[in-house]
Amino acid sequence: MPKSTTIKYPPGPKYKARPFKLVREFLHDPIKSIQEISDKYGDIAYFKLGRQRIYLLNNPDYIEKVLVYGHRNFTKGKKLQVAKAILGEGLVTSEGELHTRQRRIIQPIFHPKQVSVYGKIVTEFATNMELRWKNGETLDISKEMMQLTLGIICKSVLNYDVASEAEGYGKALTTLINHGKRLKSPLGHVLNKIPILPSVKGAREAKEKLDELVYGLVQQRREAIQSKVKSYDDLLSHLL
């Protein structure tokens, strides 16, 4: 009879008597939980969240080996695969050769000299946002940050000023983000097939609104390229 092999895992928290204690701690405060595990168990920790096995790397050299040198040995995980229902097969969700090809296409816009140009855009948008705020005013900071981020991304990588429409598109993006979180639940994909549910209907309408923006920009840029009226050096042009 062959000898059974025992897997030796890195150190980490174990709650055999209370298996869901760690899950509750993560749901309550995930950042605090990760910090406490890192402080107690060092550079590599292992633990289970429900049925999922987790390895936590807390050393920059190990993280670099995974993300830079050994990335072909790892997948992005189930949660990002779920995101394909919303994001499609793009740079965020793709893997392997497709991801490598997509990354090479857009790499020029992330050259250090090009990134320095984005700094001016970030400063300009942040300053304009600050000027809109009034002393004593109560604001939804999540909504404000969404509009700020959307405006900066659209201007820096798509060369499109979405400022006047940022609130509407920001709301649509928030709706899709929340819908993505629901898709990760055990019944998420089942419920997503019921179009009359308000959350599903709202998500589809939000996606249509964002698709209208994206495909409209694609069409405008194609027409500009064909007519040679104006040249662009942004993400959209590189993709086209």
C-alpha positions as CSV (number, residue, x, y, z in Angstrom):
1,M,0.0,0.0,0.0
2,P,1.4,3.4,-0.9
3,K,2.0,5.8,2.0
4,S,-0.5,8.6,2.3
5,T,1.1,12.0,1.9
6,T,0.2,14.7,4.4
7,I,0.1,18.2,3.0
8,K,2.0,20.7,5.1
9,Y,0.2,24.1,4.9
10,P,1.7,27.5,6.0
11,P,0.7,28.7,9.5
12,G,-2.6,30.5,9.8
13,P,-5.8,30.8,11.9
14,K,-7.8,27.7,12.5
15,Y,-11.3,27.6,14.0
16,K,-12.3,23.9,14.1
17,A,-14.7,24.4,16.9
18,R,-16.2,27.5,15.3
19,P,-15.6,27.1,11.6
20,F,-17.6,30.2,10.6
21,K,-16.0,32.6,13.1
22,L,-13.4,33.7,10.5
23,V,-16.1,34.2,7.9
24,R,-18.0,36.5,10.2
25,E,-14.9,38.5,11.0
26,F,-14.1,38.9,7.3
27,L,-17.6,40.0,6.5
28,H,-17.5,42.5,9.4
29,D,-14.1,44.0,8.6
30,P,-12.0,42.3,5.9
31,I,-9.1,44.8,6.1
32,K,-8.7,44.4,9.8
33,S,-8.9,40.6,9.5
34,I,-6.1,40.5,6.8
35,Q,-4.0,42.9,8.8
36,E,-4.3,40.7,12.0
37,I,-3.4,37.5,10.1
38,S,-0.4,39.2,8.5
39,D,0.9,40.5,11.8
40,K,0.5,37.2,13.5
41,Y,1.6,34.7,10.9
42,G,4.1,36.6,8.8
43,D,5.0,36.5,5.1
44,I,2.8,33.5,4.1
45,A,-0.4,32.5,5.8
46,Y,-3.0,29.9,5.0
47,F,-6.6,29.7,6.2
48,K,-10.1,28.6,5.0
49,L,-13.1,30.7,4.4
50,G,-15.9,28.3,4.3
51,R,-14.8,25.7,1.7
52,Q,-12.4,28.1,0.0
53,R,-8.6,27.7,0.7
54,I,-6.8,31.0,1.0
55,Y,-3.1,31.8,0.8
56,L,-2.2,35.3,2.0
57,L,1.2,36.7,0.8
58,N,2.5,39.6,2.9
59,N,6.0,40.0,1.4
60,P,6.6,42.2,-1.7
61,D,9.2,39.8,-3.1
62,Y,6.7,36.9,-3.1
63,I,3.9,39.1,-4.5
64,E,6.2,40.2,-7.3
65,K,7.0,36.5,-8.1
66,V,3.3,35.7,-8.4
67,L,2.2,38.8,-10.4
68,V,5.3,39.4,-12.6
69,Y,7.3,36.2,-13.0
70,G,4.9,33.4,-12.2
71,H,1.6,34.9,-13.4
72,R,1.1,32.1,-16.0
73,N,0.7,29.7,-13.2
74,F,-2.2,31.5,-11.6
75,T,-5.8,32.4,-12.7
76,K,-7.7,35.5,-11.7
77,G,-10.2,33.6,-9.6
78,K,-13.9,32.9,-9.8
79,K,-15.1,36.4,-8.8
80,L,-13.5,38.0,-11.9
81,Q,-14.8,35.2,-14.1
82,V,-18.3,36.1,-12.9
83,A,-17.5,39.7,-13.9
84,K,-17.4,38.6,-17.5
85,A,-21.2,38.7,-17.5
86,I,-20.9,42.5,-17.2
87,L,-17.4,43.4,-18.5
88,G,-17.0,40.9,-21.3
89,E,-13.7,39.4,-22.3
90,G,-11.5,42.5,-21.7
91,L,-8.1,43.2,-20.1
92,V,-9.5,43.0,-16.6
93,T,-11.1,39.5,-17.0
94,S,-9.0,37.9,-19.8
95,E,-6.2,35.5,-19.2
96,G,-3.3,33.7,-21.0
97,E,-2.4,34.7,-24.6
98,L,-5.5,36.8,-25.0
99,H,-4.6,38.9,-22.0
100,T,-1.0,39.2,-23.2
101,R,-2.1,40.4,-26.7
102,Q,-4.5,42.9,-25.2
103,R,-1.9,44.2,-22.8
104,R,0.6,44.8,-25.6
105,I,-1.9,46.8,-27.5
106,I,-2.6,49.3,-24.7
107,Q,0.9,49.4,-23.2
108,P,2.0,52.6,-25.0
109,I,-0.7,54.7,-23.2
110,F,0.8,53.6,-19.9
111,H,4.4,54.7,-20.8
112,P,5.8,56.9,-17.9
113,K,5.8,60.0,-20.1
114,Q,2.2,59.4,-21.1
115,V,1.2,58.7,-17.5
116,S,2.7,62.0,-16.4
117,V,0.2,63.8,-18.7
118,Y,-2.7,62.1,-16.9
119,G,-1.5,63.8,-13.7
120,K,-2.6,67.2,-15.0
121,I,-6.0,65.8,-15.9
122,V,-6.4,64.3,-12.4
123,T,-5.4,67.6,-10.8
124,E,-7.8,69.6,-13.0
125,F,-10.8,67.3,-12.3
126,A,-10.1,67.1,-8.5
127,T,-9.8,70.9,-8.3
128,N,-13.0,71.4,-10.2
129,M,-14.8,69.0,-7.9
130,E,-13.5,70.9,-4.8
131,L,-14.7,74.2,-6.2
132,R,-18.2,72.8,-6.6
133,W,-18.3,71.8,-2.9
134,K,-19.8,74.4,-0.5
135,N,-19.0,74.8,3.2
136,G,-21.7,73.1,5.3
137,E,-23.0,71.1,2.4
138,T,-23.9,67.4,2.9
139,L,-22.6,65.2,0.1
140,D,-22.8,61.6,-0.9
141,I,-19.0,60.9,-1.1
142,S,-19.4,57.6,-2.9
143,K,-21.4,59.3,-5.7
144,E,-18.9,62.2,-5.8
145,M,-15.9,59.8,-6.1
146,M,-17.7,57.8,-8.8
147,Q,-18.3,60.9,-10.9
148,L,-14.7,62.0,-10.4
149,T,-13.2,58.7,-11.3
150,L,-15.4,58.3,-14.4
151,G,-14.6,61.8,-15.6
152,I,-10.8,61.3,-15.2
153,I,-10.8,57.9,-17.0
154,C,-13.0,59.1,-19.9
155,K,-10.8,62.1,-20.4
156,S,-7.4,60.5,-20.0
157,V,-7.8,57.2,-21.9
158,L,-10.8,58.0,-24.2
159,N,-10.2,61.7,-24.7
160,Y,-13.9,62.3,-24.0
161,D,-15.2,64.9,-21.6
162,V,-18.1,63.2,-19.8
163,A,-18.5,65.9,-17.1
164,S,-21.9,67.1,-18.0
165,E,-23.2,63.5,-18.1
166,A,-21.1,62.1,-15.3
167,E,-24.0,61.8,-12.8
168,G,-26.1,59.7,-15.1
169,Y,-23.3,57.5,-16.2
170,G,-21.9,57.2,-12.7
171,K,-25.3,56.0,-11.5
172,A,-25.4,53.4,-14.3
173,L,-21.9,52.2,-13.4
174,T,-22.8,52.0,-9.7
175,T,-25.9,49.9,-10.6
176,L,-23.8,47.5,-12.6
177,I,-21.2,47.2,-9.8
178,N,-23.9,46.3,-7.3
179,H,-25.4,43.9,-9.8
180,G,-22.0,42.2,-10.2
181,K,-21.8,41.7,-6.4
182,R,-25.2,40.0,-6.5
183,L,-24.0,37.7,-9.3
184,K,-21.4,36.3,-7.0
185,S,-24.0,34.9,-4.6
186,P,-25.0,31.3,-5.0
187,L,-28.3,32.2,-6.6
188,G,-27.0,35.2,-8.5
189,H,-26.9,33.6,-12.0
190,V,-30.3,32.0,-11.5
191,L,-32.0,35.2,-10.5
192,N,-30.2,37.0,-13.4
193,K,-32.3,34.9,-15.8
194,I,-35.5,36.4,-14.5
195,P,-35.8,39.7,-16.5
196,I,-38.9,41.1,-14.6
197,L,-36.9,41.4,-11.3
198,P,-36.3,45.1,-10.6
199,S,-32.6,44.6,-10.0
200,V,-32.1,42.6,-13.2
201,K,-34.1,45.0,-15.3
202,G,-32.2,48.0,-13.7
203,A,-28.9,46.3,-14.5
204,R,-29.8,45.7,-18.1
205,E,-30.9,49.3,-18.6
206,A,-27.7,50.5,-17.0
207,K,-25.6,48.3,-19.3
208,E,-27.5,49.6,-22.3
209,K,-26.8,53.2,-21.2
210,L,-23.1,52.5,-20.9
211,D,-23.0,50.6,-24.2
212,E,-24.6,53.5,-25.9
213,L,-21.8,55.7,-24.7
214,V,-19.0,53.3,-25.6
215,Y,-20.3,52.3,-29.0
216,G,-21.0,55.9,-29.8
217,L,-17.4,56.8,-29.1
218,V,-16.2,53.9,-31.2
219,Q,-18.2,55.0,-34.1
220,Q,-17.1,58.6,-33.8
221,R,-13.4,57.6,-33.6
222,R,-13.7,55.3,-36.6
223,E,-15.1,58.1,-38.7
224,A,-12.3,60.4,-37.5
225,I,-9.7,57.8,-38.4
226,Q,-11.2,57.2,-41.9
227,S,-11.5,60.9,-42.7
228,K,-8.1,61.7,-41.2
229,V,-9.6,64.8,-39.8
230,K,-7.8,64.4,-36.5
231,S,-5.5,61.9,-34.9
232,Y,-5.7,60.6,-31.3
233,D,-3.2,58.9,-29.1
234,D,-5.4,57.3,-26.5
235,L,-6.6,53.8,-25.4
236,L,-9.6,53.8,-27.8
237,S,-7.4,54.6,-30.9
238,H,-4.9,51.9,-30.0
239,L,-7.7,49.3,-29.6
240,L,-9.2,50.3,-33.0
